[in-house]
Amino acid sequence: MTDKQSNTDQLHQEGALNKDDLHEDHIKAIDQLSQEEVEHLKAINKKVQKDSGQPVGIVL
């Protein structure tokens, strides 16, 4: 049995966003993204953190 994490949880774990700062509507919108879109956001965040040391963040 596998427990799939929500998109919000995945992005929070990667440091791309702080889910505690998000409104419920924002969480719903993020969780509607495709897995491919989430993977792109995680890759962008990782690249920016590597280059600048700062997380990308998602501003809603």
C-alpha positions in Angstrom: 0.0 0.0 0.0 1.4 3.4 -1.0 0.4 6.7 0.6 0.5 9.4 -2.1 1.4 12.8 -0.7 -0.6 15.8 -1.7 1.0 18.3 -4.1 1.1 20.8 -1.2 2.9 18.3 1.0 5.4 17.5 -1.7 6.2 21.1 -2.4 6.4 21.9 1.4 8.8 19.0 1.9 11.0 20.3 -0.9 11.0 23.8 0.6 9.2 25.4 -2.3 6.4 26.7 -0.1 5.3 26.8 3.5 2.0 25.1 3.6 1.2 26.7 7.0 1.1 30.1 5.4 -1.4 29.1 2.7 -5.1 29.7 2.6 -7.4 26.7 2.1 -8.2 27.9 -1.4 -4.5 28.0 -2.3 -4.0 24.5 -1.1 -7.0 23.3 -3.2 -5.5 25.0 -6.3 -2.0 23.5 -5.7 -3.5 20.1 -5.2 -5.2 20.3 -8.6 -1.9 20.6 -10.4 -0.7 17.5 -12.3 2.2 15.5 -11.0 4.3 16.7 -14.0 3.6 20.3 -13.0 4.6 19.6 -9.4 7.8 17.9 -10.6 8.7 21.0 -12.7 8.2 23.3 -9.7 10.4 21.0 -7.5 13.1 21.0 -10.2 13.0 24.8 -10.5 13.1 25.3 -6.8 16.1 22.9 -6.5 18.0 24.8 -9.3 17.4 28.2 -7.8 18.4 27.0 -4.3 21.6 25.5 -5.8 22.4 28.7 -7.7 21.3 31.3 -5.1 20.8 29.5 -1.8 17.3 30.9 -1.7 14.1 28.9 -2.2 11.9 29.9 -5.1 8.6 30.0 -3.1 5.2 30.2 -4.7 3.4 33.5 -4.4 -0.3 33.3 -4.6 
